[in-house]
Amino acid sequence: MSDADEVQKLLRQQAAIAAFGSFALAESDLTTVLTAAAKACAKGLSVRFCKICKYRPAENDLLVVAGYGWRPGVIGNVVSRADASSPQGRAFSTGEPSICNDLRNDNQFDLPPFYAEHGIIATIDVLIKGAHEPYGVLEIDSDDPQNYDQQDINFLTGFANVLAEAVATASRTALLQTTITQMQGLVEDKNRLLDQKKVLAEELQHRVRNNLQLIYGMLARQLSATDDKNVQRGIKAIGRRVSTLAQVYDHLLGEEMTRTTDFGTYVKSLCSSLGEVHSSAKITLSCESEEIMLDLDAVTALGIVVTELVTNSYDHAFPTGEGAIEVSVRRDPKDEEMAMLVIKDDGLGFEVNPSSKRHGIGLVARLAAQVRGKASVAASKGTTWTISFPLVATGRPAPEGDGTTDS
């Protein structure tokens, strides 16, 4: 597999973890979360089967509670004892990942009949941790021989860590719901329970933010491992967007965890971070913004726009290494229902080609459309981007193929 293929595999897997983390944050039903995790893991490693096994202390065994690709009768049944007699039992009892690239050459395990019925040849098992004792095991199963490596283990371990948080949150939420029912009608106690719910939300927000930062770190390490300029450019573009999402969560943690947040304050914080990252003594970055409350999805989309365009200015607008970048957020003086985001520099500009993927044109246009806005650019003397959007912008999840080659 080439370096570019390896990078694409890593990006695909980390995107799967990030998407699953967002899904788990919004889903309260644990069975739904586990089932979605099994499917995402199988897709992430391009295999046909995956299962999640829960440890039962009284029986000292592992019960299949969710899965993907299996025939009826597998989910809901015991797969093995929680000891070294099986791949999943070995991972559970040792706490270390268990890899079997070809079970046909490994006679040390006592496997249930459904392995042979499904033609299972290769497995990876990783531990799903818990607060007091492990929850169980996440296992990938393939009916083809495999050559699993550390990257595959890292992918499954990342998923298992997110699953552990989802299990813990589901347990706390179930306890909270029971308590709410018991204390229904008592105003003081209800307020206390709402405070507990807020704490739970903040905890999970922390986890999602930390996972995004983990992904950013893995991208940075992959960047240093390749000399391919096209691959480096793609990694940098994705890394900037992941970093922007992490900063959205950082900003939210200082708020009241509502669905809306002050976009103006967020842009000031984002520009401060971008200035520190690029740290050019001869290129200045300034930001002026009004308080504008927007939906979280809109803040995320417009935050990516700011990151992309400011970074483009730093990278391409100033061949002499000197210049100024200005960012502003304000209400439209001509239309009280609209607002404007302007990013401008006094650099060399460029010839505008609306069909081009360069200079971020395609990406910015798509992100502006997500918030029901419009983007325009003037680039004859310096570059000025103007994104107009409604003050009730809500945004939507970014579509697949969001232009990671734009730069």
C-alpha positions in Angstrom: 0.0 0.0 0.0 1.4 3.4 -1.0 1.9 6.3 1.4 -1.0 8.1 -0.1 -3.3 5.0 0.3 -2.1 4.7 3.9 -3.0 8.4 4.6 -6.4 8.0 2.9 -7.1 4.9 5.1 -6.0 6.8 8.2 -8.2 9.8 7.4 -11.2 7.6 6.6 -10.8 5.8 9.9 -10.4 8.9 11.9 -13.4 10.5 10.2 -15.4 7.5 11.2 -14.4 7.9 14.9 -15.3 11.6 14.8 -18.6 11.0 13.1 -19.4 8.2 15.5 -18.5 10.4 18.5 -21.0 13.0 17.3 -23.7 10.4 16.8 -23.1 8.9 20.3 -23.3 12.3 21.8 -26.9 12.8 20.5 -28.2 9.2 20.9 -29.5 8.0 24.3 -30.3 4.4 23.5 -27.2 2.3 24.3 -28.2 -0.6 22.0 -28.5 1.8 19.0 -25.1 3.2 19.8 -23.5 -0.2 20.0 -25.1 -1.4 16.8 -23.9 1.7 15.0 -20.4 1.2 16.4 -20.3 -2.4 15.1 -21.2 -1.3 11.6 -18.8 1.7 11.5 -15.9 -0.5 12.7 -16.6 -3.1 10.0 -16.8 -0.5 7.3 -13.7 1.3 8.7 -11.6 -1.9 8.3 -13.4 -3.1 5.1 -14.6 -6.4 6.7 -18.0 -8.1 6.7 -18.4 -8.8 10.5 -18.1 -7.1 13.8 -19.4 -7.8 17.3 -19.5 -6.2 20.7 -19.4 -8.6 23.7 -20.4 -7.7 27.2 -18.7 -9.2 30.2 -21.1 -11.0 32.7 -19.3 -11.2 36.1 -21.6 -13.9 37.6 -21.1 -16.2 34.7 -17.6 -15.1 33.8 -18.4 -15.1 30.1 -18.8 -12.7 27.2 -22.3 -12.2 25.7 -22.7 -10.8 22.2 -25.0 -7.7 22.7 -24.5 -6.0 19.3 -23.0 -6.8 15.9 -22.9 -6.3 12.2 -23.1 -8.9 9.3 -24.1 -11.9 11.4 -26.9 -14.3 10.7 -29.8 -14.5 13.2 -28.9 -16.3 16.4 -25.5 -14.9 17.0 -26.5 -11.6 18.8 -27.9 -12.4 22.2 -25.8 -15.6 22.7 -22.6 -16.3 24.7 -19.5 -16.3 22.5 -17.0 -17.7 25.1 -15.7 -17.6 28.6 -13.7 -14.6 29.7 -10.4 -16.3 29.7 -7.5 -17.2 27.3 -9.5 -20.0 25.6 -10.8 -17.5 22.9 -9.5 -14.4 21.1 -12.0 -12.1 22.8 -11.4 -13.8 26.1 -7.7 -13.3 25.8 -8.1 -9.6 25.1 -10.5 -9.3 28.1 -8.4 -11.2 30.5 -5.0 -9.6 29.6 -6.3 -6.1 28.7 -4.1 -6.2 25.6 -5.3 -6.3 21.9 -5.5 -9.8 20.5 -4.7 -10.3 16.8 -5.3 -13.5 14.8 -4.5 -13.0 11.1 -5.4 -16.6 10.2 -7.3 -18.8 12.7 -6.8 -21.9 10.4 -3.2 -22.0 11.6 -4.1 -21.4 15.3 -5.4 -24.4 17.2 -5.2 -22.9 20.7 -8.7 -21.5 20.8 -12.0 -23.1 21.5 -14.4 -21.3 19.1 -18.2 -21.6 18.9 -19.7 -23.2 15.8 -20.9 -19.9 14.2 -17.3 -18.9 13.5 -17.0 -21.8 11.0 -20.5 -21.2 9.7 -19.6 -17.7 8.8 -16.1 -18.7 7.5 -14.3 -16.5 10.0 -10.5 -16.6 9.5 -9.1 -13.4 11.0 -10.0 -11.4 14.1 -8.9 -8.4 16.2 -10.1 -7.9 19.7 -9.7 -4.8 21.9 -10.9 -4.1 25.4 -13.8 -1.8 26.1 -12.9 -0.2 29.4 -15.3 0.7 32.3 -15.4 2.8 35.4 -14.9 -0.2 37.9 -14.3 -3.1 35.6 -14.1 -3.6 31.8 -17.5 -3.4 29.9 -16.4 -6.1 27.4 -14.7 -6.5 24.1 -14.9 -5.1 20.6 -14.1 -7.6 17.9 -13.6 -7.3 14.1 -14.1 -10.6 12.2 -13.1 -11.3 8.6 -13.7 -14.3 6.3 -10.5 -13.5 4.5 -6.9 -13.8 5.8 -5.6 -10.4 6.9 -2.4 -8.6 7.8 -3.6 -6.3 10.6 -1.1 -3.7 11.8 -0.7 -1.1 14.6 -2.8 1.5 12.7 -5.8 -1.0 12.7 -5.3 -1.5 16.4 -5.2 2.2 17.0 -8.5 2.6 15.1 -10.3 0.0 17.1 -8.9 1.2 20.3 -10.1 4.7 19.6 -13.6 3.3 18.9 -13.5 1.3 22.1 -12.6 4.4 24.1 -15.6 6.3 22.6 -17.8 3.3 23.3 -16.6 3.2 26.9 -17.7 6.8 27.3 -21.0 6.1 25.7 -21.6 3.1 28.1 -20.7 5.2 31.1 -23.0 8.1 29.9 -25.9 5.7 29.3 -25.6 4.3 32.8 -25.5 7.8 34.3 -28.4 8.9 32.1 -30.5 5.9 33.1 -29.8 6.6 36.8 -30.7 10.3 36.2 -34.0 9.4 34.5 -34.9 7.0 37.4 -34.2 9.8 39.9 -36.2 12.3 37.9 -39.2 9.9 38.0 -38.9 9.4 41.7 -38.6 13.1 42.4 -41.2 14.3 39.9 -43.2 17.3 41.1 -40.5 18.6 43.5 -39.2 21.8 42.0 -36.0 22.0 44.0 -35.0 18.4 43.3 -35.9 18.9 39.6 -33.5 21.8 39.4 -30.8 19.7 41.0 -31.3 17.0 38.4 -31.1 19.5 35.6 -27.8 20.6 37.0 -26.7 17.0 36.9 -27.8 16.6 33.3 -25.7 19.7 32.4 -22.7 18.2 34.1 -23.2 15.0 32.0 -23.4 17.0 28.8 -20.2 18.9 29.7 -18.4 15.7 30.4 -19.3 14.2 27.0 -18.4 17.5 25.3 -15.0 17.2 26.9 -14.7 13.7 25.5 -15.6 14.8 22.0 -13.2 17.7 22.1 -10.4 15.5 23.4 -11.1 12.9 20.6 -10.9 15.7 18.0 -7.6 16.8 19.5 -6.4 13.2 19.4 -7.3 13.0 15.7 -5.5 16.3 15.0 -2.4 14.8 16.7 -2.5 11.7 14.6 -2.8 13.8 11.4 0.2 15.8 12.5 2.3 12.6 13.0 1.1 11.3 9.6 2.1 14.6 8.0 5.7 14.3 9.3 5.9 10.7 7.9 5.3 11.6 4.2 7.2 13.7 1.7 4.3 13.7 -0.9 3.3 17.4 -1.3 -0.2 16.6 -2.5 -0.7 14.3 0.5 0.7 16.9 2.9 -1.6 19.6 1.5 -4.7 17.3 2.0 -3.6 16.4 5.5 -3.1 20.1 6.4 -6.5 21.0 5.1 -8.3 18.3 7.1 -6.2 19.1 10.1 -7.3 22.8 10.0 -10.9 21.8 10.0 -10.5 19.3 12.8 -8.7 22.0 14.8 -11.6 24.4 14.1 -14.1 21.9 15.4 -12.0 21.4 18.6 -12.1 25.2 19.1 -15.9 25.3 18.8 -16.0 22.8 21.7 -13.5 24.8 23.7 -15.7 27.9 23.2 -18.9 26.0 24.2 -17.4 24.8 27.4 -17.3 28.4 28.6 -21.0 28.9 27.7 -24.3 27.5 29.0 -24.2 24.5 26.7 -27.2 25.8 24.7 -27.9 25.2 21.1 -26.8 28.8 20.1 -23.6 30.6 20.8 -22.0 34.1 20.2 -20.4 33.8 16.8 -18.6 37.2 17.2 -16.8 36.2 20.4 -15.9 32.8 18.9 -14.4 34.5 15.8 -12.2 36.7 18.0 -10.9 33.6 19.9 -10.4 31.7 16.6 -8.4 34.6 15.1 -6.2 34.8 18.2 -5.4 31.1 17.9 -4.7 31.4 14.1 -2.3 34.3 14.8 -0.4 32.3 17.4 -0.2 29.3 15.0 1.2 31.3 12.1 3.2 33.7 14.3 4.5 36.1 11.6 6.0 39.3 12.9 5.5 41.1 9.6 1.9 39.8 8.8 -0.7 41.3 11.1 -4.1 39.7 11.8 -6.9 41.8 13.3 -10.5 41.0 14.1 -13.5 43.2 14.9 -16.9 41.5 15.7 -20.3 42.3 17.0 -22.3 39.9 19.2 -24.3 37.7 16.9 -26.0 34.6 18.3 -26.1 31.7 15.8 -26.9 28.0 15.8 -24.0 25.7 16.7 -23.9 24.1 13.2 -23.7 27.6 11.6 -20.9 28.6 13.9 -19.0 25.5 13.0 -19.4 26.0 9.2 -18.5 29.7 9.3 -15.6 28.9 11.7 -14.1 26.6 9.0 -14.5 29.4 6.4 -12.5 31.8 8.6 -9.8 29.2 9.2 -9.5 28.3 5.5 -9.4 31.9 4.2 -7.1 33.3 6.9 -4.7 30.4 6.4 -4.8 30.9 2.6 -3.8 34.5 3.1 -0.9 33.6 5.3 0.3 30.9 2.9 -0.2 32.6 -0.5 -1.0 36.3 -0.4 2.3 37.7 0.8 5.3 36.6 -1.3 7.4 39.3 0.5 6.4 38.1 3.9 4.7 41.4 4.8 1.0 42.4 4.9 -2.2 42.6 6.8 -5.3 40.4 7.2 -8.6 41.8 8.6 -11.6 39.8 9.8 -14.9 41.4 10.7 -18.3 40.1 11.8 -21.2 42.6 11.8 -24.9 43.1 11.1 -25.7 44.2 7.6 -26.6 47.9 7.8 -28.8 47.6 4.8 -30.8 44.5 5.9 -31.6 44.0 9.6 -32.2 40.3 9.1 -28.7 39.6 7.6 -25.1 39.6 8.9 -21.8 39.7 7.1 -18.4 38.0 7.6 -15.6 39.7 5.8 -12.0 38.3 5.4 -9.7 40.6 3.5 -5.9 41.0 2.9 -3.7 43.5 1.1 -1.7 40.8 -0.7 -1.2 40.1 -4.4 -4.7 38.8 -5.1 -5.5 36.3 -7.8 -7.7 35.8 -10.9 -11.1 34.6 -9.8 -12.4 31.5 -11.5 -15.7 30.4 -10.0 -15.2 26.8 -11.2 -11.8 26.5 -9.7 -11.1 24.4 -6.6 -8.1 26.5 -5.7 -8.1 29.4 -3.2 -10.9 27.7 -1.3 -13.6 28.9 -3.7 -15.6 25.6 -3.9 -15.4 24.9 -0.2 -16.4 28.4 0.9 -19.3 28.4 -1.5 -20.6 25.1 -0.1 -20.2 26.2 3.5 -22.0 29.5 2.8 -24.8 27.6 1.2 -25.1 25.4 4.4 -26.0 28.5 6.4 -28.3 29.7 3.7 -25.9 32.5 2.8 -23.8 33.6 -0.2 -20.1 34.1 -0.7 -18.4 36.6 -3.0 -14.7 37.4 -3.7 -12.9 40.3 -5.1 -9.2 39.7 -5.7 -7.8 42.2 -8.1 -6.0 44.3 -5.5 -5.6 42.1 -2.4 -8.4 39.6 -1.7 -11.7 40.4 0.0 -14.2 37.6 0.8 -17.7 38.6 1.8 -20.1 36.0 3.2 -23.6 37.2 3.9 -25.9 35.1 5.9 -29.2 35.3 7.8 -29.1 36.1 11.5 -31.2 32.9 12.0 -28.6 30.7 10.2 -28.9 27.1 11.4 -26.4 25.2 9.2 -26.4 21.5 8.2 -23.8 18.7 8.5 -21.1 19.1 5.9 -21.8 16.9 2.8 -19.5 14.1 1.8 -16.5 15.3 -0.4 -16.3 18.7 1.2 -13.3 19.8 -0.8 -10.3 18.6 1.1 -8.2 19.5 -1.9 -9.1 23.1 -1.7 -6.3 25.3 -0.4 
